[in-house]
Amino acid sequence: MADVIDIDDPADPRLDDFRDLNSSDRRPDLPEGKGLVIAEGVLVAQRLLDSRFEPISFLGVERRRVELADDLDGVDVPFYRTSAEVMAEVVGFHLNRGVLAAAHRPPPLELADVLEKSRTVAVLEGVNDHENIGSIFRNAAGLGADAVLFGDRCADPLYRRAVRVSMGHVLRVPFARVPDWPRGLEVLRGAGFQIISLTPNPSAVPLAEAMTGDRVAVLLGAEGPGLTEQAMRATDIRARIPMAPGTDSLNVATAAGMAFYERVRTAS
Ligand SMILES: C[S@@+](CC[C@H](N)C(=O)[O-])C[C@H]1O[C@@H](n2cnc3c(N)ncnc32)[C@H](O)[C@@H]1O
């Protein structure tokens, strides 16, 4: 059982891993700073405990500790018990989920290892919005996509907001970087993946016709610019989700969810 330690001084240094979570230069989950991962809420904390991420400590109110009691059984890290007011002072804002977990970032997974176990992957280019990244992971988990891969210019998937929006699935769905972007897509091709650029461009093939591979990688781009021409040229086919008249595109996480669903519908 995690050791329960009562703390009522917000300045207590044992709480430093949870301090100033909204600070752009001091927050503990900056990769180049303390490099921690922060999970918010009971469900996300449970997913953290069920993942490869190693918890360091928990901070929360008594009610949330009770809700987590079974999950914390046998977990040998401190649970700092405090009030909602002290938590708000420490993290810098009112946090209505009532519990936080801090964990170490494990070493990144190798692309080859992730691909070996995957049949359906999303590959992101320039997706720099944490909420969109979180939603893509949630969709991947819910619709059975195996992994998320990162090309150039993407936001940190382990930032607190991405972790929260993913409902903790970013801690469980494997992810890896594709080096040497976009030439590195060759590694996917070598592993037998059909590589599909998802683009709303009307000249692209409807997705339902385009997705034919036994192993499939769908490339998704940023809000605004979409995929670069260079990245699309490195893929096998350009595919679109047909849009209603008078509309131009879907949110990237919505498009990812539809592509994952198309895969569920068609892959045997
Ligand atoms: C908001 S869209 C970007 C729109 C951008 N103007 C473009 O032309 O790609 C963000 C990403 O979602 C995906 N996407 C959005 N709508 C889509 C659609 N109808 N068909 C296929 N992919 C779509 C694409 O991967 C796109 O790069």
Ligand as a Chemical Component Dictionary entry (heavy atoms), coordinates in Angstrom:
data_LIG
# 
_chem_comp.id                   LIG 
_chem_comp.type                 NON-POLYMER 
_chem_comp.pdbx_formal_charge   0 
_chem_comp.three_letter_code    LIG 
# 
loop_
_chem_comp_atom.comp_id 
_chem_comp_atom.atom_id 
_chem_comp_atom.alt_atom_id 
_chem_comp_atom.type_symbol 
_chem_comp_atom.charge 
_chem_comp_atom.model_Cartn_x 
_chem_comp_atom.model_Cartn_y 
_chem_comp_atom.model_Cartn_z 
_chem_comp_atom.pdbx_ordinal 
LIG C1  C1  C 0  -7.885  20.571 -40.555 1  
LIG S1  S1  S 1  -7.150  19.427 -41.586 2  
LIG C2  C2  C 0  -6.065  20.444 -42.531 3  
LIG C3  C3  C 0  -6.754  21.113 -43.651 4  
LIG C4  C4  C 0  -5.796  21.620 -44.688 5  
LIG N1  N1  N 0  -6.301  22.816 -45.259 6  
LIG C5  C5  C 0  -5.566  20.548 -45.744 7  
LIG O1  O1  O 0  -5.816  20.816 -46.905 8  
LIG O2  O2  O -1 -5.106  19.432 -45.423 9  
LIG C6  C6  C 0  -6.026  18.525 -40.606 10 
LIG C7  C7  C 0  -5.713  17.149 -41.101 11 
LIG O3  O3  O 0  -6.864  16.314 -40.918 12 
LIG C8  C8  C 0  -6.942  15.372 -41.984 13 
LIG N2  N2  N 0  -8.237  15.611 -42.656 14 
LIG C9  C9  C 0  -9.143  16.552 -42.354 15 
LIG N3  N3  N 0  -10.225 16.453 -43.132 16 
LIG C10 C10 C 0  -10.009 15.403 -43.958 17 
LIG C11 C11 C 0  -10.763 14.781 -45.000 18 
LIG N4  N4  N 0  -11.961 15.218 -45.348 19 
LIG N5  N5  N 0  -10.215 13.736 -45.622 20 
LIG C12 C12 C 0  -9.003  13.243 -45.268 21 
LIG N6  N6  N 0  -8.254  13.799 -44.306 22 
LIG C13 C13 C 0  -8.738  14.852 -43.639 23 
LIG C14 C14 C 0  -5.762  15.594 -42.883 24 
LIG O4  O4  O 0  -4.731  14.687 -42.541 25 
LIG C15 C15 C 0  -5.349  17.019 -42.548 26 
LIG O5  O5  O 0  -3.971  17.237 -42.784 27 
# 
loop_
_chem_comp_bond.comp_id 
_chem_comp_bond.atom_id_1 
_chem_comp_bond.atom_id_2 
_chem_comp_bond.value_order 
_chem_comp_bond.pdbx_ordinal 
LIG C1  S1  SING 1  
LIG S1  C2  SING 2  
LIG S1  C6  SING 3  
LIG C2  C3  SING 4  
LIG C3  C4  SING 5  
LIG C4  N1  SING 6  
LIG C4  C5  SING 7  
LIG C5  O1  DOUB 8  
LIG C5  O2  SING 9  
LIG C6  C7  SING 10 
LIG C7  O3  SING 11 
LIG C7  C15 SING 12 
LIG O3  C8  SING 13 
LIG C8  N2  SING 14 
LIG C8  C14 SING 15 
LIG N2  C9  SING 16 
LIG N2  C13 SING 17 
LIG C9  N3  DOUB 18 
LIG N3  C10 SING 19 
LIG C10 C11 SING 20 
LIG C10 C13 DOUB 21 
LIG C11 N4  SING 22 
LIG C11 N5  DOUB 23 
LIG N5  C12 SING 24 
LIG C12 N6  DOUB 25 
LIG N6  C13 SING 26 
LIG C14 O4  SING 27 
LIG C14 C15 SING 28 
LIG C15 O5  SING 29 
# 
